[in-house]
């Protein structure tokens, strides 16, 4: 199920809230009723990988202890949470430096703008890429690091990664949510899922045969031994120092090859 383009903003307006904090304060039953009305289907509700998390990850119980986990995020892991460009309600449009400044300041104040300053390059691609960076951090990267910290505190061995491989220039060499699935499963994108053309284009842009061989090998070794092993590099364990914790970074070279 792919929500309509304006679903996030329409849902927020229907729930009379403008922030993630306000969304988390909404009763689950109320949110579910709004989602079902907008989408026109029943049985829709908050899910770990769907619409929104009812609580901050730091408040959620630890699921298991003394085990192993791989936790990852993507460079365009925006999903359906604010901040959004005002023009469309979704992070898929280009906008100006002044619009970026207003958007970030409006959601996060001056402190947020200091952490994510206005790009010095006035090019729309640069500004859009900067927006994706902050939106991805808010929606996925930071919450996933918080979850990693909770699992580490429960004596789990945790390995984190950030997937940013995308060879298509029009996608700014970024990777959308779940774009690494084709590589981790070592399956060409059409074999992963049936999806509309635009979504499938993202999966195709993030798939590389050599990268898929390495990533799938790491996942297989993790399944067997609890430790992901790569021939090319060492994948270190995460540490309790979230700001300095090592992670596996997968990015895009200038020639479009994975790094």
FENQUI-V277545 format. One record per pair of residues at least 12 apart in sequence whose C-alpha atoms are under 8 Angstrom apart, sorted by sequence separation. I is the first residue (numbers start at 1). GAP is how many residues later the second one is. If there is no record, write none. Layout:
I_GAP, I_GAP
//
This chain:
32_12, 101_12, 104_12, 148_12, 163_12, 217_12, 218_12, 235_12, 236_12, 32_13, 78_13, 217_13, 235_13, 31_14, 32_14, 116_14, 189_14, 85_15, 189_15, 215_15, 15_16, 101_16, 188_16, 214_16, 28_17, 86_17, 101_17, 163_17, 214_17, 28_18, 85_18, 100_18, 116_18, 189_18, 15_19, 84_19, 188_19, 14_20, 83_20, 83_21, 97_21, 182_21, 97_22, 11_23, 179_23, 180_23, 183_23, 186_23, 11_24, 83_24, 179_24, 183_24, 97_25, 182_25, 183_25, 187_25, 28_26, 96_26, 176_26, 180_26, 183_26, 186_26, 11_27, 97_27, 100_27, 175_27, 176_27, 179_27, 180_27, 185_27, 186_27, 24_28, 96_28, 179_28, 183_28, 184_28, 24_29, 25_29, 51_29, 52_29, 95_29, 183_29, 186_29, 24_30, 94_30, 97_30, 182_30, 183_30, 185_30, 186_30, 7_31, 23_31, 24_31, 94_31, 96_31, 100_31, 171_31, 175_31, 184_31, 185_31, 95_32, 183_32, 184_32, 94_33, 95_33, 183_33, 94_34, 4_35, 93_35, 184_35, 3_36, 166_36, 168_37, 167_38, 166_39, 167_39, 91_40, 165_40, 166_40, 91_41, 165_41, 166_41, 129_43, 125_47, 211_47, 208_50, 83_52, 82_53, 78_54, 81_54, 77_55, 76_56, 75_57, 76_57, 78_57, 79_57, 82_57, 75_58, 77_58, 78_58, 81_58, 77_59, 80_59, 76_60, 77_60, 79_60, 20_61, 75_61, 78_61, 20_62, 74_62, 77_62, 78_62, 19_63, 77_63, 77_64, 74_66, 73_67, 74_67, 73_68, 72_69, 159_69, 73_71, 8_72, 72_72, 8_73, 71_73, 159_76, 71_77, 159_77, 160_77, 159_78, 160_78, 174_78, 158_79, 159_79, 173_79, 9_80, 157_80, 158_80, 8_81, 157_81, 6_82, 7_82, 8_82, 5_83, 6_83, 173_83, 5_84, 6_84, 5_85, 162_85, 164_85, 165_85, 166_85, 167_85, 57_86, 65_86, 152_86, 160_86, 161_86, 162_86, 163_86, 164_86, 165_86, 166_86, 56_87, 64_87, 69_87, 71_87, 75_87, 152_87, 153_87, 160_87, 161_87, 162_87, 163_87, 164_87, 165_87, 19_88, 58_88, 62_88, 66_88, 67_88, 68_88, 69_88, 70_88, 71_88, 72_88, 73_88, 74_88, 75_88, 76_88, 152_88, 159_88, 160_88, 161_88, 162_88, 163_88, 164_88, 168_88, 57_89, 58_89, 62_89, 65_89, 66_89, 67_89, 68_89, 69_89, 70_89, 71_89, 72_89, 73_89, 74_89, 75_89, 161_89, 167_89, 57_90, 64_90, 65_90, 66_90, 67_90, 68_90, 69_90, 70_90, 71_90, 72_90, 73_90, 74_90, 148_90, 149_90, 166_90, 167_90, 65_91, 66_91, 70_91, 72_91, 149_91, 167_91, 58_92, 62_92, 166_92, 149_93, 165_93, 165_94, 146_96, 145_97, 76_98, 77_98, 78_98, 79_98, 75_99, 76_99, 77_99, 78_99, 75_100, 76_100, 77_100, 74_101, 75_101, 76_101, 74_102, 74_103, 73_104, 74_104, 74_105, 69_157, 68_158, 68_159
//
